[in-house]
Amino acid sequence: MHWADVVAEDLKSRGAHHIVATGITPSGPIHVGNMREILTGDIVARAARDIGLDARLVYIGDTFDPLRKVYPFLPPEYSEHVGKPLSEIPCPCGSHNSYAEHFLEEFLDSLNVLGVEVEVLLSHKMYEEGRYAEATRRIIEGRERIREILVNVSGRDLPDGWFPYTPKCSSCGRLNTTVVTGYEYPYVYYRCRCGHEGRADIRKAEGKLPWRVDWPARWWFLGVTVEPFGKDHAASGGSYDTASRIVKEIFGRDAPYPVVYEWIQLKGKGAMSSSKGVVVSAVEMLKMTPPEVLRFMIARTKPSRHIDFDPAWGILNLVDDFDRAERIYYGLETAEDAEELKRSYELAQVNPERIPEKMPHQVPYRHLVTLVQIKPSFEEVLATIKRTEGFEGELTPEEIERIRKRCQAVKYWLSKYAPMEVKVTLHPDPPQEAVKMLGEERVRALRVMREALSSIEWTAEMIHNTIYEASRKEGINPKRTFEAFYMIYLGTTRGPRLGYFLSTMGRDAVLERIEKALDMVKGDGKG
Ligand SMILES: [Zn+2]
């Protein structure tokens, strides 16, 4: 059974209504691990709905967390904001309402593209609205018991003045500079390093719960029943263990069902170290990967297994894997793990309500990578696809949309992450320098091709076979023939799959290109 269906069955035994919680502290660009978290949550929620459960997905932005330090991507002036809540710090680019919004907005927008339906909850708003009030009172009043739990379960000592609530200084606005001096509901009294003394009303956004008690508090007042989280929280004595005890003993309910996920590792990190300013964020990941394929990557991998994300060659293999799962789903291919792949394919759909009856037209991704580079417009890419062998009928609007999204992903990938080997520059005419370098054997190869290609059926396969057969017949190494074509089109000796490449050019244009190159060779000889 697919891992998400196993989770859904477990949830069914616990009840019919579920709240799946996910979230992030938006202190910087949202990293790829968080993409795994939200998609894991969405996939679990969908699997639960598929067996008749009611499941809602929420995303909690910890916007009221303090800025911990001046991160390398921030200007030095941000040192004055360290300790203030992210919701009360100015946005680094100037176009958002706050620092928190700056980092959250783009990520939350990307969730639409992925078909993730989620209710977004911002912690500073929840404090402002008093949603934390009762939980905070219970935490503060149960602080002796909580202290015991934290010390016993996590095995770490707590300082003498430890208090499970951090007041925000009403004078300097910081959360990390206050010391609690007293409590009398609803006020926590404090003294700040800035010299200010005051009181924070726990029913308002005048302070916050620290992480270890915040987690069980929100489980309780939001009614969270299932939550994916990174393995760092799952360690023995870690925050899930302590929060489970606190939610039981202070709030009298069970901890949510845990879905612990492993990290997404970026391959080839050396080449994209943050010192060079290239970091792959969750949004970047979506820009370079078609949305259904990104969902598929998360869906097909058990959360407990790590994922290698290779932004260079890996994308090509990933899309190929998705396309294969699609062929298996539609019964065109089989595999040992066919059932799991079919389910992963379903869960990868951006719109699960609309899986078409007939398999969408597949364009091999590697071909698309070439087409995007040699065809100046999307219309021409489409026209070429329709001319390609094996294509029948018309493209549906959904198919066109999918190809459009894939072209966008390919373009972004080519601009930032694609390996040199897949990049091609199509020259409008045979480049002079390359023509000079052709040499006798390659020139002969072009003459042979001018004849051989003039009357064959114009398909990628026929072109490919003809290049081999006609070259060999004339005693030419086929490798030289391939090189000759790359040289007169791209100015290099290597390139994309030639049969397909030439088929997209059209016969007349190919013959004309050969003619031009041969003329240039002649002209060169005379000179
Ligand atoms: Zn202060």
Residues whose N, C-alpha, C, O or C-beta is under 5 A from the ligand:
A	BS01	ZN	C169 S171 C172 G173 C192 R193 C194 H196
